[in-house]
Amino acid sequence: MRNSGKEWDLLNKLDREENLTQEEIVILLGCRDRKVEEQLFYLADEKRKKYVGEEVHLRGLVEFSNFCRRNCLYCGLRRDNRKLKRYRMSLEELYNLAEKIALQGLKTIVLQSGEDLAYDAKSLASLIHRIKKLDVAVALSIGEREPWEYALWRDAGADRYLLKQETFDRELFAKLHPDDDFDQRLECQRTLKELGYEVGSGNMVGLPYQTLQSLALDIKKFQEWDFDMIGIGPFVPNPDTPLGEEVSNPEGKYLLTLKVLALTRVLTKTSNLPATTALGTLIPGGREKALSCGANVFMPNFTPSFYQSRYIIYPGKGIEESWENYLLEVKKMIERKGRVASTGYGNRVSSGSGEAGRR
């Protein structure tokens, strides 16, 4: 690496120590030198090779309900969005979809919804128990629930739980989540870790009121908590939300998201980092670029198209009609990147404990 200027010095330190202070992260996030950015992306890709290898883990996503009790300002599923046509899939529909996904050779099934309490804990536990017999890992992404519910699902065989914090900036969190509690969400994540789940968190980049200091704090918290999976995606305004009129800067938001992703890879080493759908929505080819900036997970969406068209967290998400063709294209894209589509369960590579504690 060249060694001229503060940013290049920091890249050398990042390569050598695989760590930076929050203030140093802010400097790299704010740098607009394309050569520095590309060197950061190259470094993240090298660290990805070192710590998690060439495999890209495929996780089959099913969005089974767009009902939500929360009123987050940025999300199209928010409770007060009266324009959204709501749906709930039956548990039998869910199982049949899981069966089809398993037949495609995917070893992880992600069950995602809004915070919909219509699905009781015992019924979901029975579903998880059935799906586990398909020889797959089960990941849940259904929001904040009671500790006994998390424990019940874990006992039924659930392997992972995704509960994005969205931001670790307490004031920003309060602005964006008028009916949620910052500490309660963290307590849920702590409980999930104690129960032995692989726990996922993450953030959005380019939110209103968000600063580079906020993003740097997120990255340091990802490192401190030692999350197993971290979803990092750009904020895409939804016109049916209070933040729908926010001015968007796709190119700047895209590059900033990639920088957050790259820095997170280096600081967290073995965490599984997805190439998020929102990146591909923001910029064509965005998900492919993420695979060169530290990402090692791809989550093909297997929700039936007539449901996908209603799961509108943000506008512009592509809807896939043919599973077989879609999955084939995903695997070809991975091969073009010189990577390998994993045939395993996609568990996190073993790592040391973070300050917040691991299982």
For each residue, the residues with C-beta under 8 A, 3 or more apart:
1: 8 11 12 15 39
2: 8
3: 8 9 12
4: 8
5: 8 9
6: 9 10 27
7: 10 11 27 28 31 33 36
8: 1 2 3 4 5 11 12 36 39
9: 3 5 6 12 13
10: 6 7 13 14 20 24 27 28
11: 1 7 8 14 15 28 36 39 40 43
12: 1 3 8 9 15 16
13: 9 10 16 17 20 24
14: 10 11 17 18 19 20 28 40 43 263 266
15: 1 11 12 18 43
16: 12 13
17: 13 14 20
18: 14 15 47 266 267 269
19: 14 223 267
20: 10 13 14 17 24 25 28 263 267
21: 24 25
22: 25 26 213 216 217 219 220
23: 26 27 216
24: 10 13 20 21 27 28
25: 20 21 22 28 29 215 216 219 220 263
26: 22 23 29 30 212 213 216
27: 6 7 10 23 24 30 31
28: 7 10 11 14 20 24 25 31 36 40 259 263
29: 25 26 212 215 216 256 259 260 263
30: 26 27 212
31: 7 27 28 36 37
32: 37
33: 7 36 37
34: 37 38
35: 38 39
36: 7 8 11 28 31 33 39 40
37: 31 32 33 34 40 41 255 258 259
38: 34 35 41 42
39: 1 8 11 35 36 42 43
40: 11 14 28 36 37 43 44 259 262 263
41: 37 38 44 45 258 262 292 293 294
42: 38 39 45 46
43: 11 14 15 39 40 46 47 262 266
44: 40 41 47 48 261 262 263 265 266 293 294
45: 41 42 48 49 292 293 294
46: 42 43 49 50
47: 18 43 44 50 51 265 266 269 294
48: 44 45 51 52 265 294 295 296
49: 45 46 52 53 54
50: 46 47
51: 47 48 269 270 349
52: 48 49 55 270 272 296 349
53: 49 349
54: 49 338 339 340
55: 52 296 339 340 341 342 344
56: 291 296 297 298 334 337 339 340 341 342
57: 108 272 296 297 298 342 344 346
58: 106 107 108 297 298 299 300 327 330 341 342 346
59: 106 108 109 110 139 274 297 298 299 300 346
60: 98 101 104 106 108 109 110 299 300 302
61: 110 112 299 300 301 302 303
62: 89 94 97 98 101 109 110 111 112 302 303
63: 66 112 113 301 303 307 308 311
64: 88 89 93 94 111 112 113 303 307
65: 87 88 89 113 114 116 118 119
66: 63 77 84 86 87 113 114 307 310 311 312
67: 77 86 88 113 114 116 118
68: 75 77 78 79 113 114 115 116 143
69: 79 114 115 116 117
70: 75 78 79 114 115 143 177 179 180
71: 78 79 80 178 179
72: 75 78 166 176 177 178 180
73: 78 175 176 177 178 241 242 243
74: 176 204 207 235 237 238 241 243
75: 68 70 72 78 238 241 313
76: 81 84 238 240 241 312 313 314 315
77: 66 67 68 81 84 114 311 312 313
78: 68 70 71 72 73 75 81 241
79: 68 69 70 71
80: 71
81: 76 77 78 84 240 241
82:
83: 240
84: 66 76 77 81 240 310 312
85: 310
86: 66 67 310
87: 65 66 307 310
88: 64 65 67 116 118 119
89: 62 64 65 93 94 97 307
90: 93 94
91: 94 95 119 123 124 126 127
92: 95 96
93: 64 89 90 96 97
94: 62 64 89 90 91 97 98 111 127
95: 91 92 98 99 127 130 131
96: 92 93 99 100
97: 62 89 93 94 100 101 302 303 304
98: 60 62 94 95 101 102 109 131 134 136
99: 95 96 102 103 134
100: 96 97 103 104 302 323
101: 60 62 97 98 104 106 109 136 302
102: 98 99 105 106 109 134 135 136
103: 99 100
104: 60 100 101 323 324 327
105: 102 343
106: 58 59 60 101 102 109 136 300
107: 58 135 136 137 342 343 344 345 346
108: 57 58 59 60 136 137 138 139 159 160 345 346
109: 59 60 62 98 101 102 106 131 134 136 137 138 139
110: 59 60 61 62 139 140 141 162 299
111: 62 64 94 138 139 140 141 142
112: 61 62 63 64 140 141 142 162
113: 63 64 65 66 67 68 116 119 141 142 143
114: 65 66 67 68 69 70 77 143
115: 68 69 70 142 143 144
116: 65 67 68 69 88 113 119 142
117: 69
118: 65 67 88
119: 65 88 91 113 116 123 124 142
120: 123 124
121: 124 125 145 146 148 149 152 153
122: 125 126 152
123: 91 119 120 126 127
124: 91 119 120 121 127 128 153 156
125: 121 122 128 129 152 153 155 156
126: 91 122 123 129 130 156
127: 91 94 95 123 124 130 131
128: 124 125 131 132 138 140 153 156 157 158
129: 125 126 132 133 156 157
130: 95 126 127 133
131: 95 98 109 127 128 134 136 138 157
132: 128 129 136 138 156 157
133: 129 130
134: 98 99 102 109 131
135: 102 107
136: 98 101 102 106 107 108 109 131 132 345
137: 107 108 109 159 160 345 346 347
138: 108 109 111 128 131 132 157 158 159 160
139: 59 108 109 110 111 158 159 160 161 162 198 200
140: 110 111 112 128 153 158 160 161 162
141: 110 111 112 113 161 162 163 200
142: 111 112 113 115 116 119 145
143: 68 70 113 114 115 163
144: 115 163 180 184 185 188
145: 121 142 149 150 188
146: 121 149 150
147: 150 151 191
148: 121 151 152
149: 121 145 146 152 153
150: 145 146 147 153 154 161 188 191 192 195 197
151: 147 148 154 155 195
152: 121 122 125 148 149 155 156
153: 121 124 125 128 140 149 150 156 158
154: 150 151 157 158 195 196 197
155: 125 151 152
156: 124 125 126 128 129 132 152 153
157: 128 129 131 132 138 154
158: 128 138 139 140 153 154 161 197
159: 108 137 138 139 197 198 345 347
160: 108 137 138 139 140 197 198 199 200 228 229
161: 139 140 141 150 158 192 197 198 199 200
162: 110 112 139 140 141 199 200 201 202 229 231
163: 141 143 144 185 188 189 192 199 200 201
164: 200 201 202 203 231
165: 168 173 185 186 189 201 202 203 218 221
166: 72 173 176 177 202 203 204 207
167: 172 173 176 203 204 207 210 214 218
168: 165 173 203 214 217 218 221
169: 172 173 210 211 213 214 217 218
170: 173 174 182
171: 174 175
172: 167 169 175 176 207 209 210 214
173: 165 166 167 168 169 170 176 177 180 182
174: 170 171 177 178 182
175: 73 171 172 209
176: 72 73 74 166 167 172 173 207
177: 70 72 73 166 173 174 180 182
178: 71 72 73 174
179: 70 71
180: 70 72 144 173 177 184 185
181: 184 185
182: 170 173 174 177 185 186
183: 186 187
184: 144 180 181 187 188
185: 144 163 165 180 181 182 188 189
186: 165 182 183 189 190
187: 183 184 190 191
188: 144 145 150 163 184 185 191 192
189: 163 165 185 186 192 193 199 201 225
190: 186 187 193 194 356 357
191: 147 150 187 188 194 195
192: 150 161 163 188 189 195 197 199
193: 189 190 196 197 199 356 357 358 359
194: 190 191 357 359
195: 150 151 154 191 192
196: 154 193 359
197: 150 154 158 159 160 161 192 193 359
198: 139 159 160 161 228 229 347 348
199: 160 161 162 163 189 192 193 227 228 229
200: 139 141 160 161 162 163 164 227 228 229 230 231 272
201: 162 163 164 165 189 222 225 227 229 230 231
202: 162 164 165 166 229 230 231 232 233
203: 164 165 166 167 168 215 218 231 232 260
204: 74 166 167 207 233 234 235
205: 210 215 232 233 234 235 253 256 257 260
206: 210 234 235 248 249 252 253 256 257
207: 74 166 167 172 176 204 210 235
208: 235 243 246
209: 172 175
210: 167 169 172 205 206 207 214 215
211: 169 214 215
212: 26 29 30 215 216
213: 22 26 169 216 217
214: 167 168 169 172 210 211 217 218
215: 25 29 203 205 210 211 212 218 219 256 260
216: 22 23 25 26 29 212 213 219 220
217: 22 168 169 213 214 220 221
218: 165 167 168 169 203 214 215 221 222 260
219: 22 25 215 216 222 223 260 263 264 267
220: 22 25 216 217 223 224 267
221: 165 168 217 218 224 225
222: 201 218 219 225 227 230 264 267 268 271
223: 19 219 220 226 264 267 268 354
224: 220 221 354 355 356
225: 189 201 221 222 354 355 356
226: 223 268 271 351 352 353 354 355 356 357 358
227: 199 200 201 222 230 268 271 354
228: 160 198 199 200 271 272 348
229: 160 162 198 199 200 201 202 271 272 273 274 297 348
230: 200 201 202 222 227 264 268 271 272 273
231: 162 164 200 201 202 203 273 274 276
232: 202 203 205 257 260 261 264 273 276
233: 202 204 205 257 276 277 278 279
234: 204 205 206 253 254 256 257 278 279 282
235: 74 204 205 206 207 208 243 246 253
236: 248 278 281 282 314 315 316
237: 74 241 243 244 245 246 248 314
238: 74 75 76 241 243 244 312 313 314 315
239: 244 245 315
240: 76 81 83 84 244 312
241: 73 74 75 76 78 81 237 238 244
242: 73
243: 73 74 208 235 237 238 246
244: 237 238 239 240 241
245: 237 239
246: 208 235 237 243
247:
248: 206 236 237 253
249: 206 252 253
250: 253 254 282 283
251: 254 255 283
252: 206 249 255 256
253: 205 206 234 235 248 249 250 256 257 282
254: 234 250 251 257 258 279 282 283 286
255: 37 251 252 258 259
256: 29 205 206 215 234 252 253 259 260
257: 205 206 232 233 234 253 254 260 261 279 282
258: 37 41 254 255 261 262 279 289 290 293
259: 28 29 37 40 255 256 262 263
260: 29 203 205 215 218 219 232 256 257 263 264
261: 44 232 257 258 264 265 273 290 293 294 295
262: 40 41 43 44 258 259 265 266 293 294
263: 14 20 25 28 29 40 44 219 259 260 266 267
264: 219 222 223 230 232 260 261 267 268 271 273 294
265: 44 47 48 261 262 268 269 271 273 293 294 295
266: 14 18 43 44 47 262 263 269 294
267: 18 19 20 219 220 222 223 263 264
268: 222 223 226 227 230 264 265 271 273
269: 18 47 51 265 266 351
270: 51 52 348 349 350 351
271: 222 226 227 228 229 230 264 265 268 348 351
272: 52 57 200 228 229 230 296 297 346 348
273: 229 230 231 232 261 264 265 268 294 295 296 297
274: 59 229 231 290 295 297 298 299
275: 279 280 286 287 288 290 291 295 297 298
276: 231 232 233 279 280 287 290
277: 233 280 281 287 299 301 317 318
278: 233 234 236 281 282 314
279: 233 234 254 257 258 275 276 282 283 286 287 289 290
280: 275 276 277 283 284 285 286 287 318
281: 236 277 278 286 314 316 317 318
282: 234 236 250 253 254 257 278 279 286
283: 250 251 254 279 280 286 289
284: 280
285: 280 288 289
286: 254 275 279 280 281 282 283 289 290
287: 275 276 277 279 280 290 291 295 298
288: 275 285 291 292 333 336 337
289: 258 279 283 285 286 292 293
290: 258 261 274 275 276 279 286 287 293 294 295
291: 56 275 287 288 295 296 298 334 337 339
292: 41 45 288 289 337
293: 41 44 45 258 261 262 265 289 290
294: 41 44 45 47 48 261 262 264 265 266 273 290
295: 48 261 265 273 274 275 287 290 291 298
296: 48 52 55 56 57 272 273 291
297: 56 57 58 59 229 272 273 274 275 346
298: 56 57 58 59 274 275 287 291 295 330 334
299: 58 59 60 61 110 274 277
300: 58 59 60 61 106 320 326 327 330
301: 61 63 277 308 320
302: 60 61 62 97 100 101 323
303: 61 62 63 64 97 307 308 311
304: 97 307 308
305: 308 309 319 320 321
306: 309 310
307: 63 64 66 87 89 303 304 310 311
308: 63 301 303 304 305 311 317 319 320
309: 305 306 312 319
310: 66 84 85 86 87 306 307
311: 63 66 77 303 307 308 317
312: 66 76 77 84 238 240 309 315 317
313: 75 76 77 238 317
314: 76 236 237 238 278 281 317
315: 76 236 238 239 312
316: 236 281
317: 277 281 308 311 312 313 314
318: 277 280 281
319: 305 308 309
320: 300 301 305 308 323 326
321: 305
322: 325 326
323: 100 104 302 320 326 327
324: 104 327 328
325: 322 328 329
326: 300 320 322 323 329 330
327: 58 104 300 323 324 330 331
328: 324 325 331 332
329: 325 326 332 333
330: 58 298 300 326 327 333 334 341
331: 327 328 334 335 341
332: 328 329 335 336
333: 288 329 330 336 337
334: 56 291 298 330 331 337 339 340 341
335: 331 332 338 339 340 341
336: 288 332 333
337: 56 288 291 292 333 334
338: 54 335
339: 54 55 56 291 334 335
340: 54 55 56 334 335
341: 55 56 58 330 331 334 335
342: 55 56 57 58 107 346
343: 105 107
344: 55 57 107 347
345: 107 108 136 137 159
346: 57 58 59 107 108 137 272 297 342
347: 137 159 198 344
348: 198 228 229 270 271 272 351
349: 51 52 53 270
350: 270
351: 226 269 270 271 348 358
352: 226
353: 226 357 358
354: 223 224 225 226 227 357 358
355: 224 225 226
356: 190 193 224 225 226
357: 190 193 194 226 353 354
358: 193 226 351 353 354
359: 193 194 196 197
